Amino acid sequence: MSHSRPTQSVVIDPIKIAIGVFVVLGVVLTAVAAYALLESLAGGMAALPPELAMTVVFGAALLATGFAAHRAVPDRR
């Protein structure tokens, strides 16, 4: 007699992962291009150092990754 509970398996879809990676990469590259464009045209965001801009971009990517992981992992209640 087995008293173990059935476990749910998490299905990993490589196509969805690849699409997600390319979407995040596209957003990051768009943000970098916009920053470069503003910097070259009007001297724009001179008060914002590049280190801070990259920190914001990677922080947003980290939050998006955490949100996606939270949605992919089943609730453990």
C-alpha positions as CSV (number, residue, x, y, z in Angstrom):
1,M,0.0,0.0,0.0
2,S,1.4,3.3,-1.0
3,H,0.5,6.5,0.9
4,S,2.4,8.9,-1.3
5,R,0.6,11.8,-2.9
6,P,0.6,12.3,-6.6
7,T,3.0,15.0,-7.7
8,Q,2.4,17.6,-10.4
9,S,5.0,17.7,-13.1
10,V,6.1,21.1,-14.5
11,V,6.2,21.1,-18.2
12,I,9.1,23.2,-19.6
13,D,8.4,24.5,-23.1
14,P,11.7,25.4,-24.8
15,I,9.9,27.5,-27.5
16,K,8.2,29.7,-24.8
17,I,11.5,30.1,-23.0
18,A,13.3,31.1,-26.2
19,I,10.5,33.6,-27.1
20,G,10.7,35.1,-23.6
21,V,14.5,35.4,-23.8
22,F,14.3,37.2,-27.1
23,V,11.6,39.5,-25.9
24,V,13.6,40.5,-22.9
25,L,16.7,40.9,-25.1
26,G,14.7,43.1,-27.5
27,V,13.4,45.3,-24.7
28,V,16.9,45.7,-23.3
29,L,18.4,46.5,-26.7
30,T,15.6,49.0,-27.4
31,A,16.2,50.8,-24.1
32,V,20.0,51.0,-24.8
33,A,19.3,52.3,-28.3
34,A,16.9,54.9,-27.0
35,Y,19.4,56.0,-24.4
36,A,22.1,56.3,-27.1
37,L,19.8,58.2,-29.4
38,L,18.8,60.7,-26.7
39,E,22.4,61.1,-25.7
40,S,23.6,61.8,-29.2
41,L,20.8,64.1,-30.4
42,A,20.2,66.5,-27.5
43,G,22.8,65.7,-25.0
44,G,19.7,64.5,-23.3
45,M,20.0,62.4,-20.2
46,A,23.5,63.6,-19.2
47,A,22.5,63.7,-15.6
48,L,21.8,60.0,-15.7
49,P,25.0,58.0,-15.6
50,P,25.2,54.9,-17.7
51,E,25.7,52.7,-14.7
52,L,22.4,53.8,-13.2
53,A,20.6,53.2,-16.5
54,M,22.0,49.7,-16.8
55,T,21.1,49.0,-13.2
56,V,17.5,50.0,-13.9
57,V,17.4,47.9,-17.0
58,F,18.8,44.8,-15.4
59,G,16.6,45.3,-12.3
60,A,13.5,45.4,-14.5
61,A,14.7,42.3,-16.3
62,L,15.2,40.6,-12.9
63,L,11.7,41.5,-11.8
64,A,10.3,40.3,-15.1
65,T,12.1,37.0,-14.7
66,G,10.9,36.6,-11.1
67,F,7.3,37.3,-12.1
68,A,7.6,34.7,-15.0
69,A,9.1,32.1,-12.6
70,H,6.4,32.8,-10.1
71,R,3.7,32.1,-12.7
72,A,5.4,29.0,-14.0
73,V,5.9,27.3,-10.5
74,P,2.7,25.8,-9.1
75,D,1.3,27.0,-5.8
76,R,2.6,24.8,-2.9
77,R,-0.3,25.2,-0.4
